[in-house]
Amino acid sequence: MIASRRNFLTQTALVAGGMLSIPAIVSAVESKKPKKKRLLFPEKGTILFQVDSITDAGREKTKQLPNNADSFGRGYAFIAGAALLDHFSHMAISVYNRGISGNKVYQLAERWDKDCLELKPDLLSILIGINDYWHMRNGNYDGTIEKYETDYRKLLALTKEKLPDISLVICEPFALPGTTAVDNSWVEPVRQYQDVALKLSKEFGAIFVPFQRVFDEAITQAPASYWSPDGVHPSMAGAHLMASAWGKTVLGIEL
Amino acid sequence: MIASRRNFLTQTALVAGGMLSIPAIVSAVESKKPKKKRLLFPEKGTILFQVDSITDAGREKTKQLPNNADSFGRGYAFIAGAALLDHFSHMAISVYNRGISGNKVYQLAERWDKDCLELKPDLLSILIGINDYWHMRNGNYDGTIEKYETDYRKLLALTKEKLPDISLVICEPFALPGTTAVDNSWVEPVRQYQDVALKLSKEFGAIFVPFQRVFDEAITQAPASYWSPDGVHPSMAGAHLMASAWGKTVLGIEL
């Protein structure tokens, strides 16, 4: 098994609508290990996970070290980051998690220099949007879908301007009805945020990770609360499901 | 991809020496999802990870909930547990982590009722031994290899007596020379502990997870310190490597 060759170039299946052109981010090379592959950047590179509580997942924020379990929390970013470091151990990769609970798009501008641009990521993965809707819905924020789109586009444009060679991953915000915080009245308004995320991923040539579709399929196997008790924050199972979808879509690896 | 069928019954490759008879713990069933498999227990069951700091990995110890990220820490048990809950979501599985940093075999007897037998695990995974050697080596413990074997056998016999239908997984203790705490003088004495673990796994019909071999292969890809800075506690990459080996050997799934 360990010595056999395998081809993991299967990431296209999860791409929303099958419409996006996906960068050939992974290419298999000859090796006795099935894991010997290369990322888009040739030998070394930096990967950054952003943005909100789903990414944060209780990470320590004093040292914020790369490739460090404490600095990664207990969510999908930890699992995906650990998988990345394991599968691409022959490369020199630094993985960071800079998610902060509660973040909405407008809050990113003020910390973007420190928490993104200065790290000079070769690959930036962003998951944002559910707080933009949720906090507006519960009266704690006066944002709109238009503000989400405008601010998100501005952030991506700035990032591309400062780091022209960056690879972008835009993750679809998601919500699971039938849970403690989410009911069916979320579906239509959340879809607007999802549509914006997809639209921006096309505009900026980003890889799109269709988390809503992934969870929609998962709830045919187990109830929504199994994957996310409140419908917003994933359980252990949900965190692995997300890491698995991220790994398959972005890296072409099975988790 | 999602709709394709795959056969994951590949766990034999990692079995030490290829000599053990492995329970057919996983059997693929017809499904549109590649993940639809069954564990040894038919529809529901409890899985328990034990014993020391490598398993503990900073978990919270107040609530000690099953299937809960906080209660699982940031190590291989979190990744393997999350993968298990994701891949076997169609079953009703409770996964616990009851690892405690610094534990040696003799310390398990006093907490075994509460931290194992009362949970009635259908599958128990044990990783123990490195502290039995390390603490003896640095003069903080007067145990011997004989004591390790005697106490370990007693613990397993008690477990089998109280829970006759339990499936056992014995994980090989490991050490990586060329790191901050471990040098080559560890190799031979640690091998004695590994030999005992393998011997007991045969005696009790346990699945054996050969972590030393897994790390030995991994250091052909990246330095030992990449997988474990101190040679005992795994990094993020090392934690995923372990979870991956555990998943492949015990569950027949690729992580």
Interface residues (C-beta under 8 A of the other chain):
Chain A: M1 I2 T10 T12 A13 L14 K33 K35 K36 A57 G58 N67 N68 A69 D70 F72 G73 R74 G75 F78 I79 G81 A82 A83 L85 D86 S89 H90 V95 E217 A218 Q221 A222 Y226 W227 S235 M236 A237 A239 H240 L241 A243 S244 K248 E254 L255
Chain B: M1 I2 T10 A13 L14 K33 K35 K36 A57 G58 N67 N68 A69 D70 F72 G73 R74 G75 F78 I79 G81 A82 A83 L85 D86 S89 H90 V95 E217 A218 Q221 A222 Y226 W227 S235 M236 A237 A239 H240 L241 A243 S244 K248 E254 L255
